[in-house]
């Protein structure tokens, strides 16, 4: 390969860092510039709501690579650097300093931003969001000093922060307009498992209600709900979802569709420009449509896929979606994609918190979650990939080998 080519990655994230690593391991010897607006080297985000937030592990355990990796691999890591514009006609990115960097291939791994509350009092001191390392550092400091914490939103961030706050000894109240935690993704049956889990650990929960206002003189003192309930609070953590950071791509004229629209090779509508991670709405051959995944595994695996395509090695991203969560003593892994489903069935008793849940559509497994059960991953992925109709009785029978259900019957 020629040495005068320049590959630029906007977003010093997990996706961006793994793309840079792949470029080098695959033999690219040209210039690699990895640009991030945070002050630290790339890191993984899942620990921010779990062990890093609780102070059980430090930054090095979350970092994608050790400190010397980027210099050792001649990767120009630009931290605390803001990209203000893309010029796809001239193949350049513009920095806030006025510098322009030419690229032969460009990867956008800009991620997402937390959705903000618009209710009265949302700007008071003591209202926190969790997305970046500095957010986790600030939140840990107040959680160790405050007793009354209100978590707005019972999705993954809200549920994991609530669990960590309880483990740190805080009094925690969780609020969500749904009927159970994680209802949008898991549905009421599995969401009830998490409701009971949090209740057993002393979390006060208010479901089916919204926030009216946050009140205090200069800092948070209480949260008022639309049903009139008043909750004392010293800290409010907001976890109501995220929005893809599409501003650069949109201003440059790239196709936007719930994120940056990309094909199965993660290529955008602009020549030599790719996107990966939370910001990418990628065509998935298994589902025949675009899917935007706000999951650790998408960032981990899409970065290398984009790198291969940047190198001229056509590579389709077709991995089965995957994510995990740890709350208290309940660990889980979820595989698949189930925007809609007909029913949820269980292998094992959810009350024991050691089970497998299956989301079915037309008698086919479209998603599965193994909870405190760690030897079923390959079989579950095979079931999802094959999309074979399954017999319910055999699916829930623990004596039936799961792998056998992913093999067509000889009929």
C-alpha positions, -999 to 999 in steps of 0.1 A, spaced: 0 0 0 11 36 -7 21 56 24 6 89 12 -30 80 19 -48 95 49 -76 78 67 -95 101 91 -118 88 119 -142 114 135 -151 100 169 -125 86 193 -150 60 205 -149 23 208 -160 20 171 -134 46 160 -106 30 181 -113 -5 168 -114 8 133 -80 24 137 -66 -8 152 -80 -29 123 -64 -6 97 -30 -12 112 -34 -49 118 -46 -53 82 -14 -37 69 -24 -1 62 8 20 64 -6 55 56 -17 82 79 -44 75 105 -60 104 124 -84 96 152 -102 127 164 -123 130 196 -138 158 215 -132 142 250 -100 148 269 -91 111 273 -82 82 250 -111 60 237 -130 39 263 -159 16 265 -192 31 278 -209 1 296 -188 4 328 -199 41 332 -232 29 347 -218 -1 365 -184 -9 381 -167 24 371 -196 44 384 -194 26 417 -156 31 420 -148 -6 418 -127 -2 386 -106 26 372 -103 42 338 -77 18 325 -101 -11 328 -126 8 305 -100 21 280 -101 3 246 -62 3 244 -34 10 268 -19 45 269 10 37 246 -10 19 219 -16 49 196 20 61 195 33 26 191 10 22 160 15 56 146 -21 66 151 -25 103 155 -49 105 185 -63 141 187 -82 144 220 -101 176 231 -105 183 194 -138 194 177 -146 188 141 -168 216 129 -175 206 93 -170 181 65 -162 191 30 -169 160 9 -161 177 -24 -126 185 -12 -123 154 10 -115 174 41 -126 178 77 -124 212 94 -114 216 130 -125 244 154 -89 256 153 -92 263 116 -71 234 106 -82 213 76 -73 176 74 -74 159 40 -87 123 39 -88 95 13 -113 76 34 -134 90 63 -152 72 91 -179 89 112 -182 73 146 -198 103 164 -222 83 186 -252 98 204 -261 125 229 -285 121 259 -320 134 254 -326 164 276 -356 171 299 -377 201 290 -397 202 322 -394 232 346 -363 230 368 -344 207 344 -315 232 345 -311 231 383 -278 220 398 -281 184 408 -296 172 375 -273 147 359 -270 129 325 -247 99 319 -229 95 286 -193 105 290 -165 97 314 -168 132 330 -205 125 336 -197 93 355 -170 110 375 -194 138 385 -222 114 393 -200 91 414 -189 121 435 -225 131 443 -238 96 448 -213 89 475 -223 121 493 -261 122 487 -288 100 502 -319 107 481 -316 100 444 -344 102 418 -338 84 385 -360 95 356 -364 67 331 -363 30 336 -345 20 304 -310 5 305 -292 36 318 -318 44 344 -320 8 356 -283 3 358 -277 37 375 -305 29 400 -288 -4 408 -254 12 412 -268 40 434 -284 14 457 -252 -5 459 -235 27 470 -261 31 498 -283 58 484 -321 59 487 -333 55 451 -367 63 435 -372 54 398 -399 70 376 -411 59 342 -443 63 321 -443 26 313 -457 -2 335 -424 -19 343 -387 -12 338 -374 -18 302 -409 -24 289 -402 -10 254 -374 -35 247 -383 -65 269 -421 -63 272 -441 -66 304 -432 -102 312 -394 -98 314 -397 -62 326 -416 -76 356 -384 -95 365 -365 -63 368 -393 -46 386 -392 -72 413 -354 -72 414 -353 -35 421 -381 -37 446 -362 -64 465 -332 -41 467 -353 -13 481 -359 9 451 -391 29 453 -408 29 419 -435 50 403 -447 37 369 -474 51 346 -466 86 355 -445 115 341 -425 144 356 -443 177 362 -414 197 374 -381 196 394 -380 222 421 -354 239 443 -339 273 451 -306 269 434 -302 231 434 -326 201 433 -348 197 463 -378 178 451 -394 162 420 -431 166 414 -450 140 394 -481 146 372 -502 127 397 -493 151 424 -467 130 442 -438 150 456 -404 132 459 -376 146 480 -344 146 460 -307 157 462 -297 142 429 -317 136 398 -304 113 371 -321 115 337 -320 85 314 -347 90 288 -329 79 257 -304 93 232 -303 109 198 -277 102 171 -251 129 166 -258 136 129 -250 173 128 -218 170 108 -232 145 84 -264 164 79 -247 197 72 -225 179 46 -255 166 28 -253 129 37 -284 108 37 -301 109 72 -326 83 84 -328 79 122 -290 84 122 -266 83 93 -280 60 66 -255 34 55 -256 3 34 -245 -32 44 -209 -22 40 -214 8 63 -209 32 34 -228 65 35 -243 84 5 -210 103 1 -180 87 -17 -153 74 6 -173 82 38 -184 55 62 -203 55 95 -202 30 124 -215 26 160 -245 43 176 -248 69 149 -251 44 120 -284 32 107 -271 2 88 -288 -21 63 -288 -55 79 -291 -85 55 -307 -107 82 -336 -84 86 -338 -68 52 -340 -33 66 -319 -7 82 -312 -11 120 -295 14 143 -281 -3 173 -272 16 204 -252 -13 218 -216 -19 228 -213 -49 204 -223 -28 173 -195 -3 181 -170 -31 188 -178 -49 155 -188 -22 131 -156 -3 135 -135 -32 121 -161 -38 94 -159 -2 83 -121 -4 83 -121 -34 60 -143 -16 35 -121 15 38 -92 -7 27 -111 -19 -3 -120 -53 11 -158 -56 7 -172 -68 40 -209 -69 50 -219 -62 86 -243 -91 94 -237 -99 131 -268 -107 152 -274 -78 175 -262 -84 210 -261 -65 243 -256 -73 280 -265 -58 314 -256 -65 350 -279 -53 378 -272 -64 413 -267 -102 410 -286 -105 377 -265 -108 346 -280 -112 312 -272 -114 275 -297 -105 248 -294 -115 212 -316 -106 182 -338 -77 172 -375 -77 181 -392 -44 173 -425 -64 174 -433 -99 187 -463 -121 192 -454 -136 226 -426 -143 251 -420 -177 265 -395 -190 291 -372 -219 296 -368 -220 334 -386 -200 360 -381 -162 359 -387 -161 396 -354 -179 402 -336 -154 380 -320 -182 361 -338 -186 328 -339 -181 291 -366 -159 275 -376 -161 239 -394 -135 218 -414 -152 191 -429 -139 159 -449 -163 137 -435 -192 159 -399 -181 151 -374 -169 176 -365 -133 168 -347 -126 201 -336 -144 232 -322 -134 266 -302 -157 288 -303 -146 325 -276 -160 348 -272 -188 323 -240 -187 303 -237 -217 280 -265 -211 255 -251 -182 235 -242 -200 203 -274 -221 202 -295 -190 207 -277 -171 179 -282 -201 156 -319 -202 164 -322 -165 155 -302 -168 123 -320 -199 109 -355 -184 115 -370 -219 116 -404 -223 132 -401 -239 166 -423 -262 186 -432 -243 218 -432 -274 240 -396 -283 229 -384 -247 231 -393 -243 268 -383 -279 278 -349 -277 295 -342 -314 286 -343 -305 248 -310 -295 234 -313 -259 221 -289 -265 193 -312 -292 179 -340 -267 174 -319 -248 149 -316 -278 126 -343 -283 99 -363 -315 106 -360 -343 81 -395 -345 69 
